[in-house]
Amino acid sequence: MSANQALMQRDLKVLWHPCTQMKDHERLPLIPIKRGEGVWLEDFDGNRYLDAISSWWVNIFGHANPRINAGIHAQLDQLEHVILAGFSHEPAVALAERLVAITPHGLSRCFFSDNGSSGIEVALKMSFHYWQNMNKPKKTKFVTLGNSYHGETLAALAVGDVDLYKSTYKPLLMDVFTAPSPDCFYREAGESEEDYSRRQFDGMKKILAEHHEEICAVIVEPLVQCAGNMRMYHPVYLKLLREACDRYGVHLIADEIAVGFGRTGTLFACEQAGIRPDFMALSKGLTAGYLPLCAVLTTDEIYQAFYDDYDTMRAFLHSHSFTGNPLACAAALATLDIFESDNVIENNKLLADHLGNALERFKDHPHVAEVRQRGMIAAIEMVKDKKTREVYDWKERRGLRVYEHALTRGALLRPLGNVTYFMPPYVITPDQIDFLADVAWEGIQLATKD
């Protein structure tokens, strides 16, 4: 029995894996990973896999990055953890200072939580609680976009709109308003992304006009709806949304958990619309995939609505045991150091151009409806009929066929339904991008054979 097989057998006796139908592993082998280096993951039998999805979109500077390792090692010798209620420490303060400095002007307060979903819960609760403190008790609802995703905890799930994750739990979830998505996949022939995104804003405008007195906030993933099949839209939608939120007295929550830290071509996706949200949630790339951490940035105006004598009961009494963990903050600080020293955003533009060129051939594939890209995110959507965009039956699991082929070629390309996507670490090379494009082409050829 190989080392891989031995660990797989142990795993399947005790573990329940995330986002997985465990019965699949009666046929589909697990891949036990022993070590990582750069873009590569290596299993216990010495096979290597190019991590094309940054291990669920988090590992932006490669596995076992020596500079991030060093930052965590240095912190480990000094302080591993301390309660952040009534106490403080240098890494949390330094990280908050740096995040305030690099996020849109006016986001001046930083609240730490443990992960992306819990950070969304923080933003939702803060917005709701703000309006309660401002003596506007009717404001209890949230607006989300169709096809959106914001996490798996109950409030985060409620403000998402991907049925695959949400439908089972609907009896447990609060009601929300759902505006039509600006997802440009559905634009008319000849219609620009900007025109379509403007047109789609009419639905959001109507909801805000009719219901703003009961709405706390609108929550969006800026520019890319990642778990919603990597669907993308034009920055003009965010500009229109910011203007409408201001007009109607509604908060704007930007969920930049997946799209922040350079993924869409700018440090934060909101920059491309020139807007400042009232809340910005950051995670995933914040620690370059090393440790769980989320930062929710907000304004001093919102902070001041909670600042009062204790007996007024206006404080934000929300906590997590590992809030502001020093090791996670040290990883984040080392990550920001790399952004500052390595000209990451400009280098990513070159890599993104190369990625776009490598995927150009897919546009003419008879079973590809669309190739779309924002910076270091690219997606290829398979369909049964290119002309009518008739989709494959999801039960056929065509995307899984691409995934399985990629594993045989030494690449990790985990699909979203019939969508094969790329969100590689920023340390990837042009030759490695070409390799991934070749593997994806082969996989799609196999997956679309009837």
C-alpha positions as CSV (number, residue, x, y, z in Angstrom):
1,M,0.0,0.0,0.0
2,S,1.4,3.4,-1.0
3,A,1.8,6.3,1.5
4,N,-1.0,8.1,-0.3
5,Q,-3.4,5.1,0.0
6,A,-2.6,4.6,3.7
7,L,-3.4,8.2,4.6
8,M,-6.6,8.1,2.4
9,Q,-7.8,5.1,4.3
10,R,-7.2,6.8,7.7
11,D,-8.8,10.0,6.5
12,L,-12.0,8.3,5.3
13,K,-12.5,6.6,8.7
14,V,-12.6,9.9,10.6
15,L,-12.9,13.1,8.5
16,W,-15.9,14.8,6.9
17,H,-14.6,17.1,4.2
18,P,-16.1,20.5,3.3
19,C,-18.3,21.1,0.3
20,T,-18.1,17.4,-0.6
21,Q,-20.4,14.5,-1.2
22,M,-18.3,12.0,0.7
23,K,-19.7,9.0,-1.3
24,D,-17.8,10.4,-4.3
25,H,-14.6,9.2,-2.7
26,E,-15.7,5.6,-3.2
27,R,-14.6,6.3,-6.8
28,L,-12.6,9.6,-6.7
29,P,-9.4,9.3,-4.7
30,L,-8.5,11.9,-2.2
31,I,-5.2,13.6,-2.7
32,P,-3.2,13.7,0.5
33,I,-0.7,16.5,0.5
34,K,2.6,16.3,2.3
35,R,4.2,19.6,1.4
36,G,3.9,22.8,-0.6
37,E,6.4,25.1,-2.3
38,G,5.5,28.0,-4.5
39,V,2.7,27.1,-6.9
40,W,3.2,23.4,-6.3
41,L,1.6,20.9,-3.9
42,E,3.3,17.5,-3.5
43,D,1.6,14.3,-2.3
44,F,3.1,11.5,-0.2
45,D,4.1,9.5,-3.3
46,G,6.0,12.4,-4.8
47,N,3.4,13.5,-7.4
48,R,3.1,17.3,-7.8
49,Y,0.0,19.5,-8.6
50,L,0.0,23.1,-9.8
51,D,-2.3,24.9,-7.5
52,A,-4.3,26.9,-10.1
53,I,-7.0,28.0,-7.6
54,S,-4.7,29.2,-4.8
55,S,-6.2,26.5,-2.4
56,W,-9.7,28.1,-2.4
57,W,-8.5,31.5,-3.5
58,V,-6.3,32.3,-0.4
59,N,-2.7,31.4,-1.3
60,I,-1.6,34.5,-3.2
61,F,2.2,34.3,-2.7
62,G,2.8,30.6,-2.9
63,H,3.1,27.8,-0.4
64,A,5.8,27.9,2.2
65,N,6.7,31.5,1.3
66,P,10.0,32.1,3.2
67,R,9.2,35.8,4.0
68,I,5.8,34.9,5.5
69,N,7.3,31.9,7.3
70,A,9.9,34.2,8.9
71,G,7.2,36.7,10.0
72,I,5.2,33.9,11.7
73,H,8.3,32.3,13.3
74,A,9.4,35.6,14.8
75,Q,6.0,36.2,16.3
76,L,5.7,32.6,17.6
77,D,8.7,33.1,19.8
78,Q,7.2,36.2,21.3
79,L,3.4,35.9,21.7
80,E,1.0,33.2,20.2
81,H,-2.3,34.6,21.4
82,V,-3.9,37.0,23.9
83,I,-7.5,38.1,24.5
84,L,-8.2,41.3,22.5
85,A,-10.9,42.5,25.0
86,G,-9.2,44.8,27.4
87,F,-5.7,43.9,26.0
88,S,-3.8,44.7,22.9
89,H,-0.6,43.7,21.0
90,E,1.7,45.2,18.4
91,P,0.7,43.0,15.4
92,A,-3.0,43.9,15.7
93,V,-2.3,47.6,16.0
94,A,0.2,47.6,13.2
95,L,-2.1,45.7,10.9
96,A,-5.1,47.9,11.6
97,E,-2.9,51.0,10.9
98,R,-1.7,49.6,7.6
99,L,-5.2,48.5,6.5
100,V,-6.6,51.9,7.3
101,A,-3.8,53.4,5.2
102,I,-4.4,51.3,2.1
103,T,-8.2,50.9,2.0
104,P,-10.4,53.7,0.5
105,H,-10.1,57.0,2.4
106,G,-12.6,57.2,5.3
107,L,-12.4,53.6,6.4
108,S,-10.8,54.4,9.7
109,R,-11.8,51.6,12.1
110,C,-10.8,48.0,11.9
111,F,-12.7,45.1,13.6
112,F,-11.0,41.7,13.5
113,S,-12.8,38.3,13.3
114,D,-11.8,34.8,12.6
115,N,-12.7,34.2,8.9
116,G,-14.7,35.5,6.0
117,S,-18.1,34.3,6.9
118,S,-17.8,35.6,10.5
119,G,-16.6,38.9,9.1
120,I,-19.8,39.2,7.0
121,E,-21.8,38.5,10.2
122,V,-19.9,41.4,11.8
123,A,-20.7,43.8,9.0
124,L,-24.4,42.8,9.0
125,K,-24.7,43.1,12.7
126,M,-22.9,46.4,12.8
127,S,-25.1,47.9,10.2
128,F,-28.3,46.7,11.8
129,H,-27.1,47.8,15.3
130,Y,-26.0,51.3,14.0
131,W,-29.6,52.0,12.8
132,Q,-30.9,50.8,16.2
133,N,-28.5,53.2,18.0
134,M,-29.6,56.0,15.6
135,N,-33.3,55.4,16.7
136,K,-34.3,53.9,13.3
137,P,-35.8,50.6,14.5
138,K,-37.6,49.9,11.2
139,K,-34.3,49.4,9.4
140,T,-34.0,45.6,9.7
141,K,-33.6,44.3,6.2
142,F,-30.7,43.7,3.8
143,V,-30.5,43.8,0.0
144,T,-28.3,41.3,-1.9
145,L,-27.7,40.5,-5.6
146,G,-29.0,37.5,-7.4
147,N,-26.3,34.8,-7.8
148,S,-24.3,36.3,-4.9
149,Y,-22.4,34.4,-2.2
150,H,-21.1,35.7,1.1
151,G,-20.4,32.6,3.3
152,E,-21.9,29.6,5.0
153,T,-22.9,30.9,8.5
154,L,-26.6,31.6,8.7
155,A,-26.7,35.4,8.3
156,A,-24.0,35.2,5.6
157,L,-26.0,32.4,3.8
158,A,-29.2,34.5,4.0
159,V,-27.7,37.4,2.1
160,G,-26.4,35.0,-0.6
161,D,-28.3,33.7,-3.5
162,V,-26.7,30.5,-4.8
163,D,-29.3,27.8,-4.3
164,L,-26.8,25.0,-4.2
165,Y,-25.6,26.3,-0.8
166,K,-28.8,28.0,0.4
167,S,-31.9,26.1,-0.5
168,T,-31.7,23.4,2.1
169,Y,-31.4,26.0,4.9
170,K,-34.1,28.5,3.8
171,P,-36.4,27.8,6.8
172,L,-33.6,29.0,9.1
173,L,-32.7,32.2,7.3
174,M,-33.9,35.8,7.5
175,D,-35.8,37.3,4.6
176,V,-33.9,39.7,2.3
177,F,-34.5,41.7,-0.8
178,T,-32.8,40.3,-3.9
179,A,-32.0,42.6,-6.7
180,P,-31.2,41.3,-10.3
181,S,-27.5,40.5,-10.7
182,P,-25.5,42.8,-13.0
183,D,-23.7,39.6,-14.2
184,C,-22.8,40.4,-17.8
185,F,-23.1,36.8,-19.1
186,Y,-26.7,37.6,-19.9
187,R,-26.2,40.8,-21.9
188,E,-27.7,41.1,-25.3
189,A,-25.7,40.5,-28.5
190,G,-23.8,43.7,-29.2
191,E,-24.6,45.2,-25.7
192,S,-21.6,46.5,-23.8
193,E,-20.9,45.3,-20.3
194,E,-21.3,48.9,-19.1
195,D,-24.7,49.3,-20.7
196,Y,-25.9,46.0,-19.4
197,S,-24.7,46.8,-15.8
198,R,-26.5,50.1,-16.0
199,R,-29.7,48.5,-17.2
200,Q,-29.6,45.9,-14.5
201,F,-29.3,48.6,-11.9
202,D,-32.9,49.5,-12.4
203,G,-34.0,46.6,-10.3
204,M,-31.8,47.7,-7.4
205,K,-32.9,51.3,-7.8
206,K,-36.6,50.2,-7.5
207,I,-36.0,48.2,-4.3
208,L,-34.2,51.1,-2.6
209,A,-36.7,53.7,-3.7
210,E,-39.6,51.6,-2.3
211,H,-38.1,50.1,0.8
212,H,-35.2,52.2,2.0
213,E,-36.9,53.0,5.2
214,E,-36.7,49.4,6.2
215,I,-33.3,48.6,4.7
216,C,-30.0,48.6,6.7
217,A,-27.5,47.9,3.9
218,V,-26.9,46.5,0.5
219,I,-24.1,43.8,0.3
220,V,-22.2,43.0,-2.9
221,E,-19.1,41.2,-4.1
222,P,-17.4,43.9,-6.1
223,L,-16.9,43.1,-9.8
224,V,-16.9,39.2,-9.5
225,Q,-19.5,36.9,-8.1
226,C,-17.0,34.2,-7.3
227,A,-18.9,31.2,-6.0
228,G,-21.7,32.1,-8.5
229,N,-19.7,30.6,-11.3
230,M,-17.1,33.5,-11.5
231,R,-19.7,35.8,-13.2
232,M,-18.5,39.4,-13.7
233,Y,-19.9,42.9,-14.1
234,H,-18.8,46.4,-14.9
235,P,-17.6,48.9,-12.2
236,V,-20.3,51.4,-13.2
237,Y,-22.7,49.3,-11.2
238,L,-20.8,50.0,-8.0
239,K,-20.7,53.7,-8.8
240,L,-24.5,53.8,-9.3
241,L,-25.0,51.8,-6.2
242,R,-22.9,54.1,-4.0
243,E,-24.9,57.1,-5.3
244,A,-28.2,55.4,-4.6
245,C,-27.2,54.3,-1.1
246,D,-26.2,57.8,-0.3
247,R,-29.5,59.1,-1.7
248,Y,-31.6,56.7,0.3
249,G,-29.7,56.5,3.5
250,V,-28.6,52.9,3.2
251,H,-25.2,51.4,4.1
252,L,-23.0,49.7,1.4
253,I,-21.1,46.6,2.4
254,A,-18.3,45.5,0.1
255,D,-17.5,41.8,0.5
256,E,-13.9,41.9,-0.9
257,I,-13.0,38.6,0.8
258,A,-12.3,36.9,-2.4
259,V,-11.6,39.8,-4.8
260,G,-9.4,41.9,-2.5
261,F,-5.6,42.1,-2.5
262,G,-4.9,42.3,-6.2
263,R,-7.3,39.7,-7.6
264,T,-9.2,41.9,-10.0
265,G,-6.2,44.1,-11.1
266,T,-6.3,46.7,-8.4
267,L,-5.5,46.2,-4.7
268,F,-9.2,46.4,-4.0
269,A,-12.0,45.9,-6.5
270,C,-13.8,49.0,-5.3
271,E,-11.0,51.2,-6.5
272,Q,-12.1,50.5,-10.1
273,A,-15.3,52.3,-9.4
274,G,-13.7,55.1,-7.3
275,I,-16.0,54.4,-4.4
276,R,-15.8,53.9,-0.6
277,P,-18.2,51.5,1.0
278,D,-19.4,51.9,4.5
279,F,-18.1,48.5,5.4
280,M,-15.3,46.5,3.7
281,A,-14.7,42.9,4.6
282,L,-11.2,41.5,3.9
283,S,-10.0,37.9,4.4
284,K,-8.5,35.1,2.2
285,G,-5.5,36.9,0.7
286,L,-5.1,39.0,3.8
287,T,-2.8,36.4,5.3
288,A,-1.8,34.9,1.9
289,G,-3.6,31.8,2.9
290,Y,-1.6,31.0,6.0
291,L,-4.0,31.5,8.9
292,P,-7.7,32.4,9.3
293,L,-8.3,36.1,9.8
294,C,-10.9,38.7,8.6
295,A,-10.8,42.5,9.0
296,V,-14.0,44.5,8.7
297,L,-13.2,48.2,8.0
298,T,-15.7,50.9,8.6
299,T,-16.0,54.6,9.2
300,D,-15.6,56.8,12.2
301,E,-19.2,57.9,11.9
302,I,-20.4,54.3,12.4
303,Y,-17.9,53.8,15.2
304,Q,-19.1,56.9,17.0
305,A,-22.7,55.6,17.1
306,F,-21.6,52.8,19.5
307,Y,-19.3,55.1,21.6
308,D,-21.1,55.9,24.8
309,D,-21.4,55.1,28.5
310,Y,-21.7,51.4,29.2
311,D,-25.1,51.6,30.8
312,T,-26.6,53.0,27.5
313,M,-26.1,49.4,26.1
314,R,-24.9,50.8,22.8
315,A,-21.6,48.9,22.6
316,F,-21.0,46.3,19.9
317,L,-20.8,43.2,22.1
318,H,-19.6,40.8,19.5
319,S,-16.5,38.6,19.9
320,H,-14.5,35.6,18.7
321,S,-12.0,33.8,20.8
322,F,-9.2,34.3,18.3
323,T,-10.0,37.9,17.4
324,G,-6.8,39.6,16.2
325,N,-4.7,36.5,16.8
326,P,-1.0,37.7,16.8
327,L,0.2,34.9,14.5
328,A,-2.4,35.6,11.9
329,C,-1.7,39.4,12.1
330,A,2.0,38.6,11.7
331,A,1.2,36.6,8.5
332,A,-0.9,39.5,7.3
333,L,1.9,42.1,8.0
334,A,4.4,40.0,6.1
335,T,1.9,39.7,3.2
336,L,1.5,43.5,3.1
337,D,5.3,43.8,3.1
338,I,5.5,41.7,-0.1
339,F,2.9,44.0,-1.7
340,E,5.0,47.0,-0.9
341,S,8.4,45.6,-1.9
342,D,7.6,43.5,-5.0
343,N,5.5,45.7,-7.2
344,V,2.9,43.0,-7.1
345,I,0.0,44.9,-8.8
346,E,2.1,45.9,-11.8
347,N,3.6,42.5,-12.2
348,N,0.1,40.9,-12.0
349,K,-1.0,43.0,-14.9
350,L,1.6,41.3,-17.1
351,L,0.6,37.9,-15.8
352,A,-3.1,38.7,-16.4
353,D,-2.3,39.8,-20.0
354,H,-0.5,36.5,-20.5
355,L,-3.4,34.5,-19.0
356,G,-5.9,36.3,-21.2
357,N,-3.8,35.5,-24.3
358,A,-3.4,31.9,-23.3
359,L,-7.2,31.5,-23.0
360,E,-8.0,33.3,-26.3
361,R,-8.4,30.0,-28.2
362,F,-11.2,28.8,-25.9
363,K,-13.4,31.6,-27.3
364,D,-13.9,29.6,-30.5
365,H,-14.5,26.2,-28.8
366,P,-17.9,24.8,-29.9
367,H,-18.8,24.1,-26.3
368,V,-17.6,27.3,-24.6
369,A,-20.2,30.0,-24.1
370,E,-17.8,32.6,-22.6
371,V,-14.3,33.3,-21.5
372,R,-14.2,36.1,-19.0
373,Q,-11.5,37.7,-17.0
374,R,-10.9,40.4,-14.3
375,G,-7.2,40.6,-13.5
376,M,-6.0,37.4,-12.0
377,I,-9.4,35.7,-12.2
378,A,-10.4,33.9,-15.4
379,A,-13.2,31.5,-16.2
380,I,-14.3,29.3,-19.0
381,E,-18.0,28.3,-19.1
382,M,-18.9,25.1,-20.9
383,V,-22.3,24.7,-22.5
384,K,-24.1,22.1,-24.6
385,D,-24.9,24.5,-27.4
386,K,-22.8,27.5,-28.0
387,K,-25.3,29.3,-30.1
388,T,-28.3,29.0,-27.8
389,R,-26.2,28.7,-24.6
390,E,-28.2,25.6,-23.6
391,V,-26.5,24.3,-20.5
392,Y,-25.4,20.8,-19.8
393,D,-27.5,18.9,-17.2
394,W,-25.7,19.5,-13.9
395,K,-26.1,15.8,-13.1
396,E,-23.6,15.0,-15.9
397,R,-20.9,16.8,-13.9
398,R,-18.9,17.9,-16.9
399,G,-16.7,20.2,-14.8
400,L,-15.7,17.3,-12.7
401,R,-14.3,15.5,-15.8
402,V,-12.0,18.5,-16.4
403,Y,-10.9,18.3,-12.7
404,E,-10.1,14.6,-12.9
405,H,-8.2,15.0,-16.2
406,A,-6.2,17.9,-14.7
407,L,-5.1,15.7,-11.7
408,T,-3.6,13.2,-14.1
409,R,-1.6,16.0,-15.7
410,G,-0.4,17.5,-12.3
411,A,-2.8,20.4,-11.9
412,L,-5.5,21.4,-9.4
413,L,-8.5,22.9,-11.4
414,R,-11.5,22.5,-9.1
415,P,-14.6,23.5,-11.1
416,L,-17.7,25.5,-10.2
417,G,-20.3,23.3,-12.0
418,N,-19.6,23.6,-15.7
419,V,-17.1,26.5,-15.2
420,T,-13.4,25.9,-15.2
421,Y,-11.6,28.8,-13.6
422,F,-8.1,30.1,-12.8
423,M,-7.2,32.0,-9.6
424,P,-3.5,31.1,-9.4
425,P,-0.9,32.4,-6.9
426,Y,0.8,35.6,-8.0
427,V,4.2,33.8,-8.1
428,I,3.1,31.7,-11.1
429,T,5.2,32.0,-14.3
430,P,4.0,32.6,-17.9
431,D,5.2,29.0,-18.8
432,Q,3.1,27.6,-15.9
433,I,0.1,29.6,-17.2
434,D,0.6,28.1,-20.6
435,F,0.7,24.6,-19.1
436,L,-2.6,25.2,-17.2
437,A,-4.2,26.5,-20.4
438,D,-3.1,23.3,-22.2
439,V,-4.4,21.1,-19.4
440,A,-7.8,22.9,-19.4
441,W,-8.1,22.6,-23.2
442,E,-7.5,18.9,-23.0
443,G,-9.9,18.5,-20.1
444,I,-12.7,20.5,-21.9
445,Q,-12.2,18.5,-25.1
446,L,-12.7,15.3,-23.0
447,A,-15.6,16.7,-21.0
448,T,-17.6,17.8,-24.0
449,K,-17.4,14.5,-25.9
450,D,-20.8,12.8,-26.0
